[in-house]
Amino acid sequence: MSEKVKAGPSTSGRFYWHELHARNVEAAKGFYGELFGWTTRSMDMGPMGTYTLISANGKDIGGIAKHDGKGAAGWLSYCTAQDVDAAVARAKKAGATVEVPATDIPTVGRFAILADKQGARIAPFRPLEESVESDDRPALGTFCWNELVTQDPGAALSLYRETFAWTPESKDMGPMGTYTILKRGDKQAAGIMKAMDPRAPSTWLGYVAVADVDAAFEKAKRLKGNGVVPPADIPGIGRFAVVTDLEGAMIALFKG
């Protein structure tokens, strides 16, 4: 799924891959190609069909799979687990629903798909060969942050701590409320915040680095996406916005 090396034990709690489940794969390729400059190529997965790889700056960062008709179209984040089966067992005990049991992807790795109590989906994943983790600033067009927007941050935190062994660090964000950073060792892995709209579904939201948040937000709307959260500053951190694509899948724009 990216440049790979023979490595030691897999990491745990590292967001590793982002996969869009789209009903119209060609339309999705066009939308994101225009918005972020992503390039794509097809890969034959045998009985699993054709898989579309997404690249930014020559590096594979995610994929697009044909939506199977079950549930809503949208993005699915893959997060590393040293033992996928054990992570699934811990998550299930903590209240998660197992949508796809631990399964091998030939020549790629092992994964499962979970849904937490509020319906947010995530995929524990152990690659056969894990790519080297860089401490460099995320390049434009690549995923730079992952955030769980949920109606019940407390319940979510309990479940994800069990699943991925993340440790929490809470921050007061003023009018935005409490923001919980999930850490693996000294590295920040992701965040959890309470949804501002009580009607909003709980979801894992991927952030993509862009050169100009306002320009990207307007471009997404010109491409027939929708603006969900207009551009706004996060004091001391950067500027962000949230949009949806042609099928309603949410993605965030960010400039630090």
N, C-alpha and C positions, 0 to 999 in steps of 0.2 A: 504494500500500500504506500510505500515511500522508499527512499534509499535505505537498504537494510544491511546490518552487520550481524555476524555471529556474536551473541552477547551472553551474559550470565543470566541469572534469574530475572524474570520480567518485573517491571515496576508495578506498583499498585496505585490506582487513583490518578493516573495521568490521562488527560483527554488526548486521544490518539488519532481519531478518524471521525469525519462527519459525513453522513449519508442522507441524501434527499430521496424520499419515496414520492415519486411523481406519477400522476396518471398520464401526462403528456411529456415524455422525456425530451422530445425535440424542442418543445416550447420552453421547457425549463433550461435547456442548454443555451437557447437564444437569450433568455432573460438574464441569466447570471453571467453569460459571456459578455453581454453589453454592459452590465452593471459593474462587474469587478474585473473584466478582462480575462476571465478564466478560459482556458482551453480544455477540450475534452477529447478522449479517444475511447473506442469500444474494446471490450475484452470479452472473449467467449468463455463463459463459465460452465459449459457443458449442460447438464440437466438443469442447472440453475438459470440458464438463459444468458442474455447479453447484459453486461455490466458496463456502465459508463464511468471512466475515471476522470476526475477533475484535477487540473494542474494550475498552479500559480507560480510564475517565475521559474518554470521548468521543474517544479517539484510537485509530486502528487500530494494533495491535501484532503481529498474526499472522493465521494462517488455519488452516482445517481442510479437508483434501482427503480424498475417499473413497479408502481403501486399494485399490491395484490388485491385491492378492493375491500380489504378489512380495515375499518377505522379511517381516520382522517389522513390525508396526505401531509407530509411534513418532514422535518429534519430529525435524524436520530444520531445521538452522540455515542461513540464507542469509547469506553474508559478502561484502562488496563487493570487486569487482575492477575495475580500470580497463579491462582487456581480458580478457573471460571466456575467449576462445579461447586467448590466450597463457597464462593461469593454468592452464587445463586441460593445455596442452602441457607446462608446467613440472612440474605434479603427476604427469602420466603418466610423464615421464622419471625422476622421483624415486620411482616405484614405486606410484603410486595406480592404482586401477581406475576407469575412466570408466563409470558406470552410465547416465547420460544425457548425450549430447554437447551441446555448446553449442547452445542453442535459443532462439529469440525467443518471448516472450510478448507478443502484440499489445497495444500501448498501455501496457505495463508495463515491459519491459526484456528482458535476455538473461541466461540462466542455464545451469548444468550441474549435474550431481550426481556427486560423487566419493566413493569409499570408500578409506580409507587401508589400509596393509598389515595392520592389526589389525581392520579392518572398520568403523571409525567413519565415518559419512557426513557430508558437508558440501556446500553448494551455493554455488559462486562466482556472484556476481550483480552485474550492472550495471543499475541502474534508469535509465529514460529521463530521469527528473527526480528527483534525490536530495533527500530531505527534509533540512531544516536539523538539524544535530547540536546537541543541548543539553548544557550542562555542569551543568544542574540535577541535584539528587539524584533518582534514579528514583522515580516515583510508585508508590504501593501498587498492586499488581496488574499491574505492568509487569515485563518482563525486565530484570534488573539486572546479570547476570553470565553468562558462558559458560565452561565448563570441560571440557576433554577428560580423561576418566578412561580410562586405557589401560594395557595390559600392557607396553608398550615405549615409555616416554616419549622415549628417545633417538632412536629411529627416527621417531617421530611428529614430534618437533621438527624434524628434518632435512627432512622432507617439507613441513611447513607453512611453514617459513622460505622454502623455494623458491616455494611457491604464493602466499603473501600478503605476503612480504617483512617478516614480523614479526621483531623483535629480542627475544631472550630475556633475562630477568633472574631468576636463581635465588634462592630464599629457603629457609632452613632452618626447617622447621615442627615440629621436635622429633620426637615419636612418629609424626607423620604423614609424616615424610620430607621430601624436597626438593620444593618447589613451584616451578614455572617460570611466571613471568608473561610473557605475550606482549605486546609493545608495538609500537605504530605511532607513531613519533615520540615525543612525551612523554606520549601517552595509553596507558592500559592497555586492551588489547583482550580478553584472555581468559587462562586459565590451563591448565596441564597438570600432572596428578599421576598417579602410579602407582596402579592399582587395588589396594585392600587385599585383595580376594578374588581369588586366582589363577584362579578359575573365571569371574569376571565378564567380560561382553563389553565391549570398548572402545566408548565412546560419547561424543558431545558432549552435555553436560548443561546445560540452561538453568536459571537461578535466577530466581525470581519474588519480588519484594519483598512482604512481608506485615507486618501490624501485630503479630502474635503467632505465632511459629513453633510453639510447643507446641500452641496452640489449633488452628492450621491443620493440623498433623500429625494430631491426633485427629479433626478434621473429615473429612480425607481418608479415614481408616479407616471412619468412620461412613457415608461415601458409597460404601463397598465398594471403595475403593482399598486398597493395601497400604503399610505402613511398611517402608522399605528401610534407611534410616539414621535412628535416633531423634534427636531434638533434641540438639544439642551446641554448646558454645561454641568459637569460633575466637578464641583469645586476641588481643586488640587489634583485632579486626575485626568480629565480630558473632556471631550464632547462626544455625544452619542445620539442615535436616533434608532427607531425600530420601524421596519417595513414588512409587508407581506408580498410574496411573489404572486404569480398568476393563479395559483391554486389555494392561496391563503396560508402557505407556510411562512412562519415568522423568522426573520433574521435581523440582527442588529448591526449597525454601522458605528465605527469607533475611530477616533483620532486622539492619541495621547499628547 
